[in-house]
Each structure stands twice: as structure tokens, then as C-alpha cells.
């Protein structure tokens, strides 16, 4: 089908409803965001000859319809909200409602470069991993509350709650690791990532589930999707500092947390690299972000080569 005549749909997702628009067609559709609504949507898209569908990520409310449409043979592009907002700004479009947003998402999908659909096995695992992350955040909050409590009885109650959450998090991590290892290819990728000094199983799981592209992209792209690529901040005669930005926030937090012990204890190359940066005047946080970027590159390399990590002789 010629791109100029191709019908492209855009879906604005809500918890209860889906608003749908098509490029070049005034007619729009609103359906329930449930199994019956997804079936009706698929038939409507087929009737209009649409093959490509754009949809904005909406806190997981879009997951079921994305899976349904992909299984039905549609090409589905999932946009981050920032992408849609940026495109609206480019078009100088200020008006906003569900139907306008659906048409805007359709326009985005008409110009976007289509990438291969992600591994369908990973989406439910990402949801599982988010729950594990949230339990970890709950543990941190309870620990903070405990610091402000002086009453012994209440402190013991908080201790019990923290222990319960720690045990739950451990159990869910074990379950998620078991699900990954049930697939031979994912188990192999997990072992490759864990071969990198300083990458434990929780961080390895985060790499696999949240960045399945690793091993198929270059080192610059790998650092960028995680959120550790430095960007220029220069204009005219002004030369600004380099900053990291964007990326996948939950994965970036996991990798940054792993970079500290890796750069101080577990990975000889990162230990030497961190010391060299600090000796050259880099602040601790800047050096640690650089180590996190290196860790991403190491993981990308072992996955690309398909062989376990072999540490180089580090020099300070």
C-alpha cells in the first residue's frame, strides 16, 4: 500500500474508553476498553483498511488492546507521552480533548519509523517487575518512617512490616527469575548479563525485561535508551556542560544503584575507571553516572557477542 494513501489509526486510551481516529477520515469511534470493545475496534479498523495503529502509553491501560491488535495482525506503535506532546508542539496545536488527541496520535503514527514489535513474553514480565520495584519503594518508605519513631512498640511493628515486604520482594524476584529461566533463550541472555562483574540477578532481570533491544544496537544507542547518554548543551558561543537525559527511568535507577558497588568493589575495570575520573576532578555523581554508562555498554557487548564477560586487566 502506498504510504500516502495508507489509513493509519490513532487511539487515545482511557481506563474505561478508547477514542479512535483515522487519517483522512472524519468518522471517529469510541469503544469500551474491554474485550468486547477491542473486538469491535478490530472490525472497524479492518472495515476502513487500516493496517497501522498508534497508541499512547497510558499507565498500562493500553496493554490489553495493544496485545489484542498485534495478535490480530495490526502493526501497533506505542508512543511515549513526551513524543505526542512534542509532535503537538511542532504542529502548534494547543487544543486538547480525547478525540483531538486520537487524531494527533494517528498523525504521529503516519510519520513514525516502524520498529519490530517487542517480544510478547516480556510485557507481563515488565508488569511483574514494576510490582517488585514498587515493593522496594514501600520498603524504603517504611524505613524512613521508622527513623522518626521513638516508641519501641511501634518500631517493632514497623520492623515486622519491613520484614514482610522484604520477604515478599524476595519471593517475587525468585518467581520472575524462574519465569525467565523457563525460556531457553531468555535464560541464556540472563546468564550472559550476570557474567558481567557487578551485575547481580535483580539488575540482570531489569536489563532483560526493560531493554530487550540490548545486543542488537550500538553502544551509544544502548546508553541512550537506559538514560545515561551525555547530550551537548552548546549554542553559538556558549559551551555548556554535558547532561544525561531521557531513557527508561526504572531501569536507569536499577543500573545506577548497581554501579555504586560495582565501581567500589566488584568490577576491577569500573574501580579503576572511577578512580581515574575522580583523580581528574570529576565529582562523585558524575563519575558514578559514567560508570553506570560503562556497565550498560558491557552488558550490550556480551549480548551482542553471545559470549560471557571476560574482565580486562585494569590499569589505574
C-alpha positions as CSV (number, residue, x, y, z in Angstrom):
1,X,0.0,0.0,0.0
2,X,1.4,3.5,-0.9
3,X,2.3,5.4,2.2
4,X,0.4,8.5,1.1
5,X,-2.9,6.5,0.8
6,X,-2.4,4.2,3.8
7,X,-5.0,4.6,6.5
8,X,-3.4,4.9,9.9
9,X,-5.4,4.9,13.2
10,X,-4.7,6.7,16.5
11,X,-6.1,5.6,19.8
12,X,-6.4,7.8,22.9
13,X,-6.5,5.4,25.8
14,X,-8.6,5.8,29.0
15,X,-9.3,3.4,31.8
16,X,-12.8,2.8,30.6
17,X,-12.9,4.1,27.0
18,X,-10.8,4.1,23.8
19,X,-11.2,7.1,21.4
20,X,-10.1,6.2,17.8
21,X,-9.4,8.4,14.8
22,X,-8.2,7.6,11.2
23,X,-6.0,9.7,9.0
24,X,-8.0,11.1,6.1
25,X,-11.4,10.1,7.6
26,X,-13.7,12.3,9.5
27,X,-15.5,9.4,11.2
28,X,-14.3,8.5,14.6
29,X,-15.1,5.7,17.1
30,X,-15.4,5.3,20.8
31,X,-15.5,1.9,22.3
32,X,-15.2,0.4,25.8
33,X,-11.7,-0.6,26.9
34,X,-12.6,-4.3,27.3
35,X,-12.6,-7.5,25.3
36,X,-15.9,-6.7,23.5
37,X,-14.7,-3.2,22.7
38,X,-11.3,-4.5,21.4
39,X,-13.2,-6.9,19.1
40,X,-15.4,-4.1,17.8
41,X,-12.4,-1.8,17.3
42,X,-10.6,-4.5,15.3
43,X,-13.6,-4.9,13.0
44,X,-13.9,-1.2,12.5
45,X,-10.2,-0.8,11.6
46,X,-10.5,-3.7,9.1
47,X,-13.5,-2.2,7.5
48,X,-11.6,1.0,6.9
49,X,-8.5,-0.7,5.6
50,X,-6.2,0.4,8.5
51,X,-3.1,-1.6,9.0
52,X,-1.1,0.6,11.3
53,X,-2.2,1.8,14.7
54,X,-0.6,4.4,17.0
55,X,-1.4,4.4,20.7
56,X,0.0,6.5,23.6
57,X,1.4,4.7,26.7
58,X,-1.1,5.3,29.5
59,X,0.0,3.6,32.7
60,X,-0.7,0.1,31.4
61,X,-4.4,0.8,30.4
62,X,-3.3,0.4,26.8
63,X,-1.6,-3.0,27.3
64,X,-4.6,-5.3,26.6
65,X,-5.7,-3.5,23.4
66,X,-2.1,-3.4,22.2
67,X,-1.7,-7.2,22.7
68,X,-5.2,-7.8,21.0
69,X,-4.4,-5.7,18.0
70,X,-1.0,-7.2,17.5
71,X,-2.4,-10.7,17.7
72,X,-5.0,-9.7,15.1
73,X,-2.2,-8.7,12.7
74,X,-2.1,-4.9,13.1
75,X,1.2,-3.0,13.3
76,X,1.0,-1.2,16.6
77,X,3.3,1.7,17.6
78,X,3.3,2.6,21.3
79,X,4.3,6.2,21.8
80,X,5.6,7.8,25.0
81,X,3.5,10.8,26.1
82,X,6.5,13.1,25.5
83,X,6.6,12.1,21.9
84,X,3.0,13.0,21.3
85,X,3.4,16.3,23.2
86,X,6.4,17.2,21.1
87,X,4.6,16.5,17.9
88,X,1.7,18.7,19.0
89,X,4.1,21.5,19.7
90,X,5.7,21.0,16.3
91,X,2.2,21.4,14.7
92,X,1.4,24.4,17.0
93,X,-1.6,22.5,18.3
94,X,-2.9,23.7,21.6
95,X,-6.5,22.4,21.7
96,X,-6.8,19.1,23.6
97,X,-9.5,16.5,24.2
98,X,-9.8,12.8,23.7
99,X,-10.9,13.0,20.1
100,X,-8.3,15.6,19.1
101,X,-5.6,13.5,20.9
102,X,-6.6,10.4,18.9
103,X,-6.3,12.3,15.6
104,X,-2.9,13.6,16.7
105,X,-1.7,10.1,17.6
106,X,-2.8,8.9,14.2
107,X,-0.8,11.7,12.6
108,X,2.3,10.6,14.7
109,X,1.9,7.0,13.6
110,X,1.7,8.0,9.9
111,X,5.2,9.5,10.0
112,X,6.9,7.4,12.6
113,X,9.5,4.8,11.6
114,X,8.1,1.4,12.4
115,X,10.2,-0.9,14.6
116,X,9.7,-4.5,15.2
117,X,7.1,-5.4,17.8
118,X,8.6,-6.3,21.2
119,X,8.8,-9.8,22.4
120,X,5.2,-10.5,23.7
121,X,6.6,-12.6,26.5
122,X,8.2,-9.6,28.1
123,X,5.2,-7.3,28.7
124,X,3.7,-9.3,31.6
125,X,7.2,-9.7,33.0
126,X,7.6,-5.9,32.9
127,X,4.4,-5.5,34.9
128,X,5.7,-8.1,37.4
129,X,9.0,-6.2,37.7
130,X,7.2,-2.9,38.3
131,X,5.4,-4.5,41.2
132,X,8.7,-5.7,42.6
133,X,10.1,-2.1,42.2
134,X,7.1,-0.7,44.0
135,X,7.5,-3.1,46.9
136,X,11.1,-1.9,47.1
137,X,9.9,1.7,47.2
138,X,7.5,0.7,50.0
139,X,10.4,-0.8,52.0
140,X,12.3,2.4,51.7
141,X,9.3,4.5,52.8
142,X,8.8,2.3,55.9
143,X,12.5,2.5,56.8
144,X,12.2,6.3,56.6
145,X,9.2,6.3,58.9
146,X,11.0,4.1,61.3
147,X,13.8,6.6,61.7
148,X,11.3,9.1,63.2
149,X,9.6,6.7,65.6
150,X,10.9,6.5,69.2
151,X,8.2,4.3,70.7
152,X,9.5,0.7,71.0
153,X,6.2,-1.0,70.3
154,X,5.6,1.0,67.1
155,X,9.2,0.4,66.0
156,X,8.7,-3.3,66.4
157,X,5.5,-3.1,64.3
158,X,7.4,-1.3,61.6
159,X,10.2,-3.8,61.7
160,X,7.7,-6.6,61.1
161,X,6.2,-4.8,58.2
162,X,9.6,-4.2,56.6
163,X,10.5,-7.8,57.1
164,X,7.2,-8.9,55.4
165,X,7.8,-6.6,52.5
166,X,11.4,-7.8,52.1
167,X,10.3,-11.4,52.1
168,X,7.6,-10.6,49.5
169,X,10.0,-8.8,47.3
170,X,12.5,-11.7,47.5
171,X,9.7,-14.2,46.6
172,X,8.5,-12.2,43.6
173,X,12.1,-11.8,42.3
174,X,12.5,-15.6,42.6
175,X,9.3,-16.2,40.7
176,X,10.2,-13.7,38.0
177,X,13.6,-15.3,37.6
178,X,12.0,-18.7,37.3
179,X,9.7,-17.5,34.6
180,X,12.6,-16.1,32.6
181,X,14.6,-19.3,33.0
182,X,11.7,-21.4,31.7
183,X,12.6,-20.0,28.2
184,X,15.9,-21.3,27.0
185,X,16.8,-18.1,25.0
186,X,15.9,-15.8,27.9
187,X,17.8,-18.0,30.4
188,X,20.9,-17.8,28.1
189,X,20.6,-14.0,27.9
190,X,20.2,-13.8,31.7
191,X,23.4,-15.8,32.3
192,X,25.3,-13.6,29.8
193,X,24.2,-10.4,31.6
194,X,25.0,-11.9,35.0
195,X,28.5,-12.8,33.8
196,X,29.4,-9.1,33.9
197,X,31.2,-8.3,37.2
198,X,28.9,-6.3,39.4
199,X,25.6,-7.3,37.8
200,X,23.5,-9.4,40.1
201,X,20.3,-11.2,39.2
202,X,17.9,-8.3,40.1
203,X,19.8,-5.9,37.8
204,X,20.2,-8.6,35.1
205,X,16.4,-9.2,35.1
206,X,15.8,-5.4,34.8
207,X,18.2,-5.3,31.8
208,X,16.4,-8.1,30.0
209,X,12.9,-7.1,30.7
210,X,13.2,-3.3,30.3
211,X,15.7,-3.2,27.5
212,X,15.3,-6.2,25.2
213,X,17.0,-4.3,22.4
214,X,20.4,-4.7,24.1
215,X,22.7,-6.8,22.0
216,X,21.1,-5.5,18.7
217,X,22.1,-1.9,18.9
218,X,25.4,0.1,19.2
219,X,26.9,1.3,22.4
220,X,25.6,4.9,22.0
221,X,22.0,3.8,21.4
222,X,22.3,1.4,24.4
223,X,23.4,4.2,26.7
224,X,20.6,6.4,25.4
225,X,17.7,4.0,25.9
226,X,18.7,3.4,29.5
227,X,19.2,7.2,30.1
228,X,23.0,7.5,30.5
229,X,24.0,9.1,27.2
230,X,25.6,12.6,27.6
231,X,24.0,15.3,25.5
232,X,25.6,18.5,24.3
233,X,24.3,21.8,25.6
234,X,26.1,24.3,23.3
235,X,24.6,27.2,21.4
236,X,26.5,29.9,19.5
237,X,29.4,31.0,21.7
238,X,28.1,29.2,24.7
239,X,29.6,25.8,25.6
240,X,27.6,24.1,28.3
241,X,28.1,21.0,30.4
242,X,27.1,17.7,29.1
243,X,24.0,16.2,30.7
244,X,22.2,12.8,30.7
245,X,18.5,12.9,30.0
246,X,15.6,10.7,29.0
247,X,15.8,7.0,29.0
248,X,13.8,4.4,30.9
249,X,13.6,5.7,34.4
250,X,13.0,2.5,36.4
251,X,15.9,0.7,34.5
252,X,18.2,3.7,35.0
253,X,17.5,3.6,38.8
254,X,18.4,-0.1,38.9
255,X,21.6,0.3,36.9
256,X,22.7,3.4,38.9
257,X,22.1,1.5,42.1
258,X,24.2,-1.4,40.8
259,X,27.0,0.9,39.6
260,X,28.0,2.0,43.1
261,X,29.0,-1.4,44.5
262,X,30.4,-2.4,41.1
263,X,32.7,0.7,41.0
264,X,33.8,0.3,44.5
265,X,34.1,-3.5,45.0
266,X,33.1,-5.9,42.2
267,X,34.3,-4.7,38.8
268,X,38.0,-4.1,38.5
269,X,37.6,-2.0,35.3
270,X,35.0,0.2,36.9
271,X,37.0,0.6,40.0
272,X,40.0,1.9,38.0
273,X,37.7,4.0,35.8
274,X,36.0,5.6,38.8
275,X,39.4,6.4,40.5
276,X,40.7,7.9,37.3
277,X,37.7,10.2,36.8
278,X,37.8,11.4,40.4
279,X,41.5,12.0,40.2
280,X,40.9,14.2,37.2
281,X,38.5,16.3,39.2
282,X,35.1,14.8,38.3
283,X,32.5,14.9,41.1
284,X,31.4,11.6,42.7
285,X,28.0,11.6,41.0
286,X,29.4,12.4,37.5
287,X,31.9,9.6,37.9
288,X,29.2,7.2,39.1
289,X,26.9,8.0,36.1
290,X,29.9,7.4,33.8
291,X,30.4,4.0,35.5
292,X,26.7,3.2,35.0
293,X,27.0,4.0,31.3
294,X,30.0,1.7,31.1
295,X,28.0,-1.0,32.8
296,X,25.3,-0.7,30.2
297,X,27.9,-0.9,27.4
298,X,29.5,-4.0,29.0
299,X,26.0,-5.7,29.0
300,X,25.3,-4.7,25.5
301,X,28.6,-6.1,24.4
302,X,28.2,-9.5,25.9
303,X,24.7,-9.8,24.5
304,X,25.9,-8.8,21.0
305,X,28.8,-11.3,21.1
306,X,26.9,-14.1,22.8
307,X,29.8,-14.9,25.0
308,X,30.3,-14.3,28.7
309,X,32.1,-11.3,30.1
310,X,35.9,-11.6,30.4
311,X,37.5,-8.8,32.5
312,X,40.4,-6.9,31.1
313,X,43.5,-6.2,33.1
314,X,42.6,-2.9,34.7
315,X,45.1,-0.1,35.0
316,X,44.8,3.0,37.2
